[in-house]
């Protein structure tokens, strides 16, 4: 009974005022992504842009992949005038003004008549969106203690998904009543929510950085020191290996999930309905549970528990292979995998956040999250080759086993007290 009471008591973390801040900042972080990707594609199609040209627009999202290149600027430099708000708040408001301006400029530009200008404006919106992610991630990390990080992540991710939903389904509904220019003007105005939230929030306590005007000193502080600082950690190479392998099974399944569901006979409507409704709800629920678990068990035990649970959830795909076209099994598979995945994400992002020295928060988090993305973007590229070479049963047996290297490395780090 006391254990239940203690867990319920831990829920108080979600009543903290900072969680409301995370909700709104998550919203404004999730808002721009679809506005420069899938929602934009429909506007381009309505404007008569060819499918080939629409496909090429994917290149303008490159700032999301290379945000670690410009994160040192946000980490180390104070902006004139805006720095009066504090380093994080000043950069956030400055970037959000630029983001809002780029979205407004897009709304007043015809993509068919001024294609080159429109491409440039979309690129700017993507650049400012990626920059906003950098500063808001740093702000989130610096506002919470280690055992509070996962709860902050859970609420931030919840807000992010609301922002994505608003810029996706919300924008499409609006486009049925208004033209695309008005829709993007509404989206640009929505960025004000993030600006107001930042202005009404406190600046996190950070380590003051030297504002040297010597370029050699600036480069050392902004680029070299974040790397050397991280390498001072005990067993830092093992930590990087853990980051790479911890979510490997999830990353490896992702490219093959839809082809698998289609292969065993599910319709696109069934896949979309179950994954988008049950899957999203389960992920959100899992994120909140993950935040609660970390606050009670601490980071190391939470990573172990969530890692084992998510690895085991992969085994449900083996049941799905045997069950075939059974929507009840698919619903259960998606629900369990996504709820455990949401738990693991909260714990893992909290861990990445805890690794960051607050003098280099933005740079180190951008680097660590990029390294995590290598599993998704590079190694997982071979998933199709493996799936083709073995049966689906063999493929999902392999992906379940892929959770083990991360677990073994985690146990080693726990034994050496490096986590």
Number of C-alpha atoms within 10 A of each C-alpha: 5 7 8 9 9 11 14 11 11 16 17 10 16 18 9 11 10 17 19 17 22 27 25 24 31 28 28 29 29 25 26 28 22 19 22 23 20 15 18 21 20 16 19 20 15 11 14 12 16 11 12 8 12 18 11 9 18 14 11 19 20 13 20 18 12 15 20 22 13 19 25 24 16 23 25 23 17 19 15 8 10 16 15 11 17 18 23 29 25 21 24 26 22 18 21 23 16 18 24 23 19 21 26 21 19 24 22 14 15 15 19 15 10 10 13 11 15 19 16 14 22 23 21 22 28 26 24 23 27 27 25 25 24 28 26 24 22 25 24 22 27 23 18 19 13 18 21 21 27 34 28 31 30 33 27 27 26 24 25 22 20 21 25 22 16 20 27 20 12 16 22 17 12 15 17 10 10 12 12 24 19 16 21 24 18 17 23 23 14 18 22 16 14 22 21 13 19 22 14 11 13 15 17 17 12 17 11 10 15 12 12 11 8 8 9 10 13 18 14 11 21 23 20 13 14 21 15 10 14 16 12 9 12 14 14 14 12 15 18 13 16 20 24 22 21 27 24 27 24 22 23 25 22 13 16 17 13 15 12 17 19 15 13 16 12 19 13 11 9 16 18 14 13 18 19 13 13 18 22 19 17 23 26 22 18 25 31 25 23 31 31 28 25 28 22 18 13 16 23 19 18 24 28 19 19 23 26 17 19 24 25 16 21 26 18 20 24 19 14 22 18 13 14 16 17 14 15 11 17 23 19 16 20 23 23 23 26 26 27 28 26 28 33 30 25 30 36 26 20 28 22 19 28 21 18 22 18 19 19 26 29 31 29 27 24 26 19 19 16 19 16 22 18 16 21 21 13 10 14 21 14 11 18 15 10 15 18 10 11 12 12 21 16 13 22 22 15 18 21 23 16 20 23 18 16 23 20 14 18 26 17 14 19 14 10 11 11 15 18
